Structures are given as C-alpha cells and as structure tokens.
Amino acid sequence: MTSPEFVSLKVAVLTVSDTRTLETDRSGELIIERLKAMGHAVAARCIVVDTIESVRAAVSRWIEDEHVDVVISTGGTGVTRRDITPDAIAPLGTKHIPGFGELFRMLSYAEIGTSTIQSRADAWLCDTTFVFVLPGSTGAVRLAMDKILVDQLDVRHRPCNFVELLPRIKG
C-alpha cells in the first residue's frame, strides 16, 4: 500500500495576549516555523487582547473563511481571570475533541509534573475548521506541535489523522 501524498493545510495562527507584539510573540512565531517546516501554509496571523469578544471574533472570522482549514491559538489557557481562550472558543465548537487536551497534559506531565493541571489546552471541530488551543509558553507550544500536531496534521500519519477527515467534514 502506497502512502498518500502530503496535503498542505491553510492554518491561521492566533496569539491571545495583552502584552505581545509581532516582534515579541515567540510562541506564535514558533507555531509558524513548525507549520512551514511541516509544509503547511500560514493563511493568517493576528494578536488579540485577552477578551472573550476579541478571541471569538477572530476565530469566528476564520471558521467562516473557506481558505482556513485549521486555527491554532496560543495563550489564555490558564486559570486566572484573564485566561479566557477556551471559554471564548467552546461555544463555537460543533464537536469537542477532548483527547487533544488529555494527551497534551499527559505529555506535559513528563516535563513539568503536576503543574500541567493548570493548563486548559483543548481542541474542537468548529463547523469544518479544526481549532487547537495551546498555552502561551514556548515550551508548551513546542510540545503540542512536535508531539501531537506534527502527526495529526499529516495525512501520511497512521493509523489515522485529522487531515484525512477533512474531505468528509467539508463534503
């Protein structure tokens, strides 16, 4: 059996922060570097402040954009008052993907121990767009990209991956 041809996805990258700029956004830049190294295209990038309205508006815009297959956000996944990213995105979800957050925390435990319980990393299918919510630290982004998304965003990964589902989801 031959392996399928690589499929380049169009990915939007969102950084949720009151303090980051394009020049200082190391986590957003790391996502972009990893995506490009994988062979995917960056369809859009923006930084928004930590408010439910701003996060939801950016992600909603990309969910409606037929030129965006995946949204990856970084920041706002903790438990403080300003950490609202999962809360902003959850109502947009049509199918929750709890295994992403579970796997992220399991892998993170090996690096930071029990502190991983403070992360609310998560994922949803929002209509026909996959949305992944990562913590803001570069270590967390590196872990999610290198240990989870590099495989799940590659149609050649076996036994299954998110990319091979897109034609049926979008169909």
Residue pairs with C-beta under 8 A, 6 or more apart in sequence:
3 156
4 155
4 156
4 164
5 155
6 39
6 154
6 155
6 156
7 155
7 163
7 166
8 39
8 40
8 41
9 40
9 41
9 69
9 70
9 153
9 163
10 40
10 41
10 43
10 67
10 68
10 69
10 70
11 35
11 40
11 41
11 42
11 43
11 68
11 69
11 70
11 71
11 72
11 153
12 42
12 43
12 44
12 45
12 62
12 65
12 68
12 70
12 71
12 72
13 28
13 31
13 32
13 35
13 42
13 44
13 45
13 46
13 71
13 72
13 73
13 74
14 28
14 45
14 46
14 47
14 48
14 55
14 58
14 59
14 62
14 71
14 72
14 73
14 74
15 25
15 27
15 28
15 45
15 46
15 47
15 48
15 73
15 74
15 75
15 136
16 47
16 48
16 49
16 50
16 55
16 73
16 74
16 75
16 76
16 84
16 85
16 136
17 25
17 47
17 49
17 50
17 75
17 76
17 136
18 49
18 50
18 82
20 28
20 47
20 75
21 47
22 28
22 45
22 47
25 47
26 138
27 74
27 75
27 134
27 136
27 137
27 138
27 140
27 141
28 45
28 47
28 74
30 138
30 141
30 142
30 145
31 72
31 74
31 134
31 141
31 145
32 42
32 45
34 142
34 145
34 146
34 149
34 150
35 41
35 42
35 72
36 42
38 150
38 153
38 154
40 70
40 153
43 62
43 65
43 67
43 68
43 69
44 62
44 65
44 68
46 58
48 54
48 55
48 57
48 58
50 75
50 76
50 82
50 83
50 84
50 85
51 84
52 84
52 87
52 88
53 88
55 73
55 76
55 84
55 85
55 88
55 89
56 88
56 89
56 91
56 92
59 71
59 73
59 88
59 89
59 92
59 126
59 131
60 92
62 68
62 71
62 129
63 71
63 92
63 126
63 127
63 128
63 129
63 131
64 127
68 129
69 129
69 130
69 166
70 129
70 130
70 131
70 132
70 153
70 162
71 126
71 129
71 130
71 131
71 132
72 131
72 132
72 134
72 149
73 85
73 89
73 131
73 132
73 133
73 134
74 134
74 135
74 136
74 141
75 85
75 134
75 135
75 136
76 82
76 83
76 84
76 85
76 86
76 88
76 133
76 136
77 83
77 85
77 86
77 119
77 120
77 121
77 122
77 133
77 134
77 135
77 136
78 118
78 119
78 120
78 135
79 118
79 120
83 120
85 120
85 133
86 120
86 122
86 133
89 122
89 124
89 126
89 131
89 133
90 96
90 122
90 124
92 124
92 126
92 131
93 124
93 125
93 126
93 131
94 124
94 125
94 126
94 127
95 124
95 125
96 122
96 123
96 124
97 122
97 123
97 124
97 125
97 130
98 122
100 121
100 122
100 123
100 132
100 148
101 119
101 120
101 121
101 122
101 123
103 148
104 119
104 121
104 134
104 140
104 143
104 144
104 148
105 116
105 117
105 119
105 121
107 143
107 147
107 148
108 116
108 119
108 140
108 143
109 116
111 139
111 143
112 139
119 135
119 140
120 133
121 133
121 134
121 135
121 140
121 144
122 132
122 133
123 130
123 131
123 132
123 133
124 130
124 131
125 131
125 169
128 166
128 169
128 170
130 162
132 144
132 149
134 140
134 141
134 144
135 141
151 157
151 161
152 161
152 162
152 163
153 161
153 162
153 163
154 161
154 163
155 161
155 163
155 164
